Amino acid sequence: MQQSEPQISIVVPLLNEEESLPELTEWIERVMRANNFSYEIIFINDGSTDNSWQIIKELGNSNENVRGISFRRNYGKSAALHEGFIAARGQVVITMDADLQDSPDEIPELYRMITEDNYDLVSGWKQKRFDPITKTIPTKLYNGVTRWVSGIQLNDFNCGLKAYKRDVIKSIEVYGEMHRYIPVIAKWAGFKRIGEKVVQHRARKYGTTKFGLERFINGFLDLMSITFVSRFGKKPMHFFGLLGTIFFFIGSVITIALIGEKIYFAWIIKEHMARDVTEKPLFFVALTTAIIGAQMFLAGFIGELMSRNSPIRNYYHKKETYRVDNIK
């Protein structure tokens, strides 16, 4: 019988990968037996339109370590990982793609780095890639920007092959398309022992890639979003309130200066032809700046009120599960 708490949980998100699933499962099983690991494989079927889910259930009939979750529609990789992390029971959790581009032979060393070297998270680095130049150059740029913003010295943030301590995946929440930034999320959650391992990148054997060039634009926007949320999500007044105060102060100073100038020319110099304050373009600049400042300050105040509420968790409509008890 399968242990209630396996040594390793392998979380595999997938979309239309029916050809590769039997081969991947057999490969993982072979590696696990060779190293005498207790394990579970959790396939997350992210709204596949082929026979992926039926194959997962068939694999489970012949291998008691296979479990699965199937979404009613495609929610994306982050949603799949989120549900896989909830279901995972292993001491070490390893994520990998289902397209056979990640090698299960890397699992024993990843497991050792977590359990013996005491890393919180180990990210794979596909140093030699079998990708076109239209993908490799933007990837290098994306990784460079992420290193600069996060301070985490990883060469390949988006590698699907990663290993985690169980405490890490139970302490973070992956949503939207934030799977690219799990090391960043983990660091800001207090898990700072983040390592990297050069892993083998295999050419795709079946099917085609599920990601387009738009992921680089979305990735940059997600990086800005997670940077802001992590730094100011629990203290929005520190951001909006500060900017609002500065804007309001600038607008007020300009307005006072214009009124002072009007008084000086009209009452002291007796220049009754001096233009009214409201006739000067600078007055409207000052008024706009003050209004923006007040609105930003109000946004910070409302954000503070909202941040006191319990966080809203994502809910994904699962069509079916296979040997999965979704209790954390």
C-alpha positions in Angstrom: 0.0 0.0 0.0 1.0 3.6 -0.6 2.4 5.5 2.4 0.1 8.2 3.7 3.1 10.6 3.5 5.4 9.8 0.6 8.9 11.1 0.4 8.3 12.8 -2.9 5.2 14.3 -4.6 5.6 14.9 -8.3 3.2 17.6 -9.6 2.7 17.6 -13.3 0.4 20.2 -14.9 -0.6 19.3 -18.4 -2.7 20.4 -21.4 -3.3 18.0 -24.3 -0.3 15.7 -23.6 -2.0 12.3 -24.2 1.0 10.9 -26.2 3.6 11.6 -23.5 1.8 10.6 -20.3 2.4 6.8 -20.4 6.1 7.3 -21.2 6.6 9.9 -18.6 4.8 7.8 -15.9 7.0 4.8 -16.8 10.1 6.9 -16.6 9.3 8.3 -13.2 8.4 4.9 -11.9 11.7 3.5 -13.1 13.6 6.3 -11.3 11.6 5.9 -8.1 12.2 2.2 -8.0 15.9 2.5 -8.7 16.3 4.9 -5.7 13.8 3.2 -3.4 11.7 6.3 -3.0 8.1 6.4 -1.9 6.2 8.7 -4.1 3.0 10.0 -5.7 2.4 11.5 -9.1 -0.3 14.2 -9.2 -1.4 15.0 -12.8 -3.3 18.2 -13.1 -5.4 18.1 -16.3 -5.9 21.7 -17.2 -8.9 21.4 -19.4 -7.4 19.1 -22.1 -9.6 18.4 -25.1 -7.8 15.2 -26.0 -7.8 11.9 -24.1 -5.3 13.0 -21.4 -7.7 12.5 -18.5 -8.8 9.1 -19.6 -5.2 8.0 -19.9 -4.4 9.4 -16.4 -7.2 7.2 -15.0 -5.9 4.2 -16.9 -2.4 4.8 -15.6 -3.9 4.9 -12.1 -5.5 1.5 -12.5 -2.0 0.0 -13.0 -0.1 2.3 -10.7 -1.5 3.1 -7.2 0.9 6.1 -7.0 -0.9 8.0 -9.8 -3.4 10.6 -8.7 -5.2 13.3 -10.7 -7.3 16.4 -10.8 -9.2 17.5 -13.9 -10.4 21.1 -14.5 -13.6 21.8 -16.4 -11.8 24.3 -18.6 -8.3 25.7 -19.1 -7.3 27.9 -16.2 -3.5 28.1 -16.9 -0.4 26.6 -15.3 -0.5 28.7 -12.1 -4.0 27.3 -11.3 -2.8 23.8 -12.0 0.2 24.2 -9.7 -2.0 25.8 -7.0 -4.3 22.8 -6.9 -1.4 20.4 -7.1 0.3 22.0 -4.2 -2.8 21.7 -2.1 -3.1 18.0 -2.9 0.6 17.2 -2.5 1.5 15.1 0.6 5.2 14.5 0.0 8.1 15.7 2.2 9.6 17.1 -1.0 7.5 18.4 -3.9 8.9 18.4 -7.4 7.2 20.0 -10.4 7.9 19.1 -14.0 6.2 19.5 -17.3 4.4 16.7 -19.0 6.0 17.1 -22.5 9.1 15.0 -21.7 11.4 18.0 -22.0 12.1 17.7 -18.3 14.1 14.5 -17.3 12.9 12.5 -14.3 16.5 11.4 -13.9 17.1 14.8 -12.2 14.8 13.9 -9.4 17.2 12.1 -7.0 19.7 15.0 -7.0 17.0 17.6 -6.6 15.7 15.5 -3.6 19.2 15.4 -2.1 19.7 19.1 -2.4 16.5 19.7 -0.5 16.9 17.1 2.2 20.7 17.1 2.7 21.8 20.6 1.5 18.8 22.1 3.3 17.6 24.3 0.4 14.0 25.6 0.6 13.7 25.6 -3.1 15.9 24.4 -6.0 15.2 25.6 -9.5 16.4 23.9 -12.6 18.6 25.7 -15.1 18.3 24.6 -18.7 21.7 25.8 -19.7 21.6 24.2 -23.1 18.2 24.7 -24.7 16.5 23.2 -27.7 14.5 26.3 -28.4 14.5 28.7 -31.4 16.3 32.0 -31.0 13.0 33.9 -30.9 12.4 32.2 -27.6 16.0 32.1 -26.1 16.8 35.8 -26.5 13.6 37.1 -24.8 14.1 34.5 -22.1 17.5 35.8 -21.3 16.2 39.3 -21.1 13.3 38.3 -18.9 15.6 36.4 -16.5 18.0 39.3 -16.4 15.2 41.8 -15.4 13.8 39.4 -12.8 17.3 38.9 -11.2 17.7 42.7 -11.0 14.2 43.3 -9.5 14.1 40.4 -7.1 17.8 40.1 -6.1 17.6 36.3 -6.6 20.5 35.0 -8.7 18.9 32.4 -10.8 19.6 31.9 -14.5 16.2 30.3 -15.4 13.2 31.4 -13.3 10.7 29.8 -15.6 12.1 26.3 -15.7 9.3 23.9 -14.9 11.6 21.5 -13.1 11.8 22.6 -9.5 12.0 21.0 -6.1 10.5 22.4 -2.9 10.3 21.7 0.8 6.7 21.0 1.7 6.6 24.0 4.0 7.2 26.2 1.0 4.4 25.1 -1.2 2.0 25.1 1.7 3.0 28.7 2.6 2.6 30.4 -0.8 -0.2 31.0 -3.2 0.2 30.8 -6.9 -2.4 32.7 -8.9 -2.9 34.4 -12.2 0.2 33.6 -14.2 2.6 33.9 -11.3 4.1 30.4 -11.7 7.0 32.2 -13.4 7.9 33.9 -10.2 7.5 31.1 -7.6 11.1 31.7 -6.4 10.3 35.4 -5.9 7.1 34.6 -4.1 9.0 32.1 -1.9 11.7 34.6 -1.0 9.2 37.2 0.0 7.4 34.6 2.1 10.6 34.2 4.1 12.2 31.2 2.3 15.6 32.5 1.3 17.6 29.4 0.8 17.1 29.1 -3.0 19.4 27.0 -5.1 19.9 26.2 -8.7 20.8 23.0 -10.6 21.8 22.6 -14.2 19.3 20.2 -15.7 19.0 18.5 -19.1 16.6 20.1 -21.6 15.3 17.6 -24.0 13.8 18.4 -27.4 10.0 18.1 -27.5 9.0 14.6 -28.6 5.2 15.0 -29.0 2.9 17.8 -29.8 3.6 21.5 -29.9 4.3 24.2 -27.3 1.3 25.7 -25.5 2.9 29.1 -25.0 3.3 32.0 -27.4 5.3 35.2 -27.5 2.6 37.0 -25.5 3.9 35.3 -22.4 6.9 37.6 -22.3 4.7 40.7 -22.2 2.5 39.1 -19.6 5.5 38.0 -17.7 6.8 41.5 -17.4 3.4 42.8 -16.3 3.2 40.0 -13.7 6.7 40.9 -12.4 5.6 44.5 -11.8 2.4 43.2 -10.2 4.0 40.8 -7.8 6.7 43.3 -6.9 4.0 45.9 -6.0 1.8 43.4 -4.2 4.6 41.8 -2.2 5.9 45.2 -1.0 2.7 47.1 -0.5 -0.1 44.5 -0.5 -0.3 44.6 3.3 0.4 48.3 3.6 -1.1 50.1 0.6 -1.1 53.4 2.5 2.7 53.4 2.4 2.6 53.7 -1.4 -0.7 55.5 -2.2 -0.7 57.6 0.9 2.9 58.8 0.3 2.4 59.6 -3.3 -1.0 61.2 -2.5 0.5 63.4 0.1 3.3 64.5 -2.2 0.9 65.4 -5.0 -1.5 67.2 -2.7 1.4 69.1 -1.1 2.7 70.2 -4.5 -0.7 71.3 -5.7 -1.3 73.2 -2.5 2.0 75.0 -2.6 1.5 76.1 -6.2 -2.0 77.3 -5.4 -0.8 79.3 -2.3 2.0 80.8 -4.4 -0.5 81.9 -7.1 -2.8 83.5 -4.5 0.2 85.2 -2.9 1.3 86.5 -6.2 -2.2 88.0 -6.9 -2.2 89.7 -3.4 1.2 91.1 -4.0 0.4 92.7 -7.3 -3.1 93.8 -6.5 -2.7 95.1 -3.0 1.0 96.0 -2.6 2.0 97.2 -6.0 -1.6 98.3 -6.8 -1.5 96.7 -10.2 -5.2 96.2 -10.7 -4.7 94.8 -14.1 -3.0 91.6 -12.7 -4.6 88.5 -14.1 -7.0 86.5 -11.8 -5.6 83.3 -10.3 -8.2 81.2 -12.2 -7.0 82.7 -15.5 -3.6 81.2 -15.2 -2.9 77.7 -16.7 -0.7 76.9 -13.7 -3.7 77.1 -11.4 -5.4 74.2 -13.3 -2.1 72.2 -13.1 -2.1 72.8 -9.3 -5.8 71.9 -9.0 -5.4 68.7 -11.0 -2.3 67.7 -8.9 -4.2 68.3 -5.7 -7.2 66.3 -6.8 -4.9 63.4 -7.9 -3.2 63.6 -4.5 -6.5 63.4 -2.6 -7.7 60.5 -4.8 -4.5 58.5 -4.2 -4.6 59.1 -0.5 -8.2 57.9 -0.5 -7.2 54.8 -2.5 -4.5 54.0 0.1 -7.1 54.4 2.9 -9.6 52.1 1.2 -6.7 49.6 0.5 -5.9 49.6 4.2 -9.5 48.7 5.0 -9.5 46.0 2.4 -6.2 44.5 3.5 -7.7 43.8 7.0 -10.1 41.3 5.5 -9.2 37.7 5.0 -7.5 37.0 1.6 -9.8 35.8 -1.1 -8.7 32.4 -2.4 -9.0 31.3 -6.0 -11.6 28.7 -6.7 -11.2 26.5 -9.7 -14.1 24.3 -11.0 -12.8 20.8 -11.0 -14.7 18.4 -13.2 -13.3 15.2 -11.6 -10.6 14.0 -9.3 -8.8 10.7 -9.1 -7.5 9.5 -5.7 -7.2 13.1 -4.5 -8.4 14.4 -1.1 -8.1 18.2 -1.4 -7.7 18.9 2.3 -4.5 20.8 3.1 
